[in-house]
Amino acid sequence: MDSFEEEMKKLDDLSEEKEAVIEEMGELDKKKKDKNTIYTSFLETRDFIYEQVINAEECGGAESKTDQNMTSFIKYNKKDDTWERVNSFKYRGMTYNPIMDEVFTKGGVCLSTDVEEYKNTKEILEQIKNYLNERIQLPTKPINYEKFLPHLILFYWVYEKFPFIPYVHFVGGTSTGKTTAMEVFGDLCYKAVDSTSSLTIASMFRIATQWKGTMLIDEFNSSGEEAKDLVTFLKAGVSNRLLYRVEGEKKKELKAYIIKSPKVFTSEQPISDAGLQSRTVVIKMERNTRKLPLFFLKKDFDEITHIRNKLLLWRLRNFNKIDLEAIRYGFPELQGFDRRVQQIITPVYYFSDEETKGDILEFARDQENETFRSRRESLDGVIFSYLAETWESGEEAQVKVICTKFNVEQSSRGYKGEYSERKISNIIRKILGFNTEVRGHEKLAWVVRNIDMEINKRSYYGFPPVANSGLIMPLLPTPPTQDNPQDIIKEAQQIFNA
């Protein structure tokens, strides 16, 4: 090789080294940027609220949205009620960008396109009511859901401000319109995310954590082994409690999630889990008796977009006006209901007008009956009914007798397999809270009757107090307030009726 070729080779080698260094520097710079970049769809600071929107006239569809220009933030000024559109923003040394995951790029999440002015809250509620009524047929019993659901939608747009969330379950057989009802209702909910019960639990965890929007789950099944994780996921998602998962293939790592968000699901059968049922507004769908649209046209999507844009502005304006101190002890007229029923009814009741409140009270009675029924039909509910029946007759409860009675009755209903005395005893002690003790030379286990615990369980399962037995149901506590509760309620309502 002559000297010229040698020099050229040295230059090539240097060029390759230079390119490698540049590439490495680029990777380091990218990692540095990634480290200082957060992707989010919402952030509130002291002065501003940022909400991700889609830069398009329609939020539906499955077209690809991979261009960064397809999304941005509405920057809302809390002090002067003004807003502007920004592509990103900086806060406390971090750069915030809109989320651009596949949920967004494949059209899986429905976002507002802008904010639109509205006259008052009543106007928005009326538009939601008309939109639902024109596209789905909702039952009118136990309440008129056409009036109830708009207030629930309103609550979903500010759900973070409340400690608990009621879910919605459309249940019914084939051709009852339950899936359409979920889709139409979901179109108007806050950041509706299209999901299904076939998703892995890990995916659902990430979607709930990432988007914190309303999750739509079609054809949900709450029974069977495969549904256990999903039921746990749903029950954990009604509040701000942390849920822990161990993740990772090689290096196992403990991850903490807050998966609180609204969830709407459908199924042909009622929920079999009593705990989940008590957290859910169940709407029993029936076959349509009037003509409804078979599919949506462009004008439908335009109408959805206008309502969603008004709801977004309503959210931005009212997000920090909600003061739960006024209803810390609940509404006086709801205090006679089961505590769990109060938790799921109170948020909707908070946003309701006087006419709708009457319907909600009717619904609360039905919801309480359904909650008690589900609890009594659960395994621990059935066993407690045996204990209560035994004690009412003046006899003592023996674990072996309770176990035999349970297995005989379950067998008569077609259930296979039997529960052991140990299993029944564990339920009595660990779930129901009654102690057991062994007596006599036969060493038989007996349940120790505890009057206070029995009163508590009778209240929980909805059993009436026993006359002339000393089992008197306790009175509900009176909230220690010097103000008239009705005045406080009316004052809170003025914010949303203005």
Helices and strands as residue ranges (DSSP letters): H 3-35, E 37-39, E 42-44, E 48-54, G 68-70, E 71-77, E 82-86, E 89-91, E 94-97, H 102-105, E 109-110, H 121-135, H 145-156, G 159-161, E 167-171, H 178-187, E 192-196, H 201-211, E 215-218, G 225-227, H 228-236, E 243-247, E 253-257, E 263-267, H 274-277, E 280-284, H 298-318, G 324-327, G 332-334, H 339-350, H 354-377, H 379-392, H 399-412, H 421-426, I 427-431, E 436-439, E 444-447, H 451-461, H 485-497
